[in-house]
Amino acid sequence: MKVIIGFVFVISSFLNAQTIGVVDFMKVEPENTQAYMEVEKMWKNIHQTRLKKGLIKFWGLYGIMFSGANNEYNYVTVTHYNSMKDFDNSYSNEINQEAFSGKSQREINRMMDKTGPSRTLVRSQPFNLLSRTETLPSEPTSILLVNFMTVEPGGNSDYVDLEREIYKDVHEESVKQGGRSGWSVWGKIGGDLTSRQFVTVDSYSSWDQIDQESNFGDLFKKVHPDKNMEEVSDKTIKSRILEKREIWRLIDSVRPSN
């Protein structure tokens, strides 16, 4: 119970004016790849309609790089909402009809029926945005380094404070220097709150940008000249366990500039 109470305290303190990100983890068999891409192209029309109505802020389809047959999932979709209320009210038959105006309900149903056979929805997980760099990219970034963190019971607030008070400024400086496009940290809402409760996302526009990023030590010294980097690193290692790192490549997206 202490784990859940502590986590809810951290999340609730940010929940009012923050972005909710819902990640759908998909497993697509090789023989279904083309069919799945066609299904997501169909759904893109629906997401564009939802965006125009102000029901979502962003939708993106990503491929998990370097995944294989034994991976639990190999694609994800990410949808951003203003609130969980928007999430609850973001989809209806009326939206389908508007997205596919001119088509009968039978035609729409036939199109939608292709969704299930094209992929397996492994799970759907909502996250709350806890912090991010202030300089936002003008275009969705094409490469994401996604880091899944486990925090021990009672350590949620300390971990989030480290990310917000230490690392956010370092990443902001990297953005200003052109070494990355953005950074953010997210916390799980619901589900298993005993592991991988937090996710950090490093955003890049290209592989070249990753290669050109300044040395972390140099960035740290510039932003925090009065802090001891070894002490901060030791505190960071003790604050969380980096369970997993994935590389997500953007395939398609819907955003306000579309």
ZIDAGI-V677713 format. One record per helix or strand of 2 or more residues. SS is the DSSP state (h for helix, s for strand). FROM is the first residue (numbers start at 0). LEN is the number of residues. If there is no record, write none. Layout:
SS:FROM:LEN
SS:FROM:LEN
This chain:
h:1:11
s:19:8
h:29:23
s:57:7
s:74:7
h:83:5
h:92:7
h:104:8
h:113:5
s:119:13
s:142:8
h:155:21
s:181:8
s:197:7
h:206:6
h:215:8
h:228:11
s:240:14
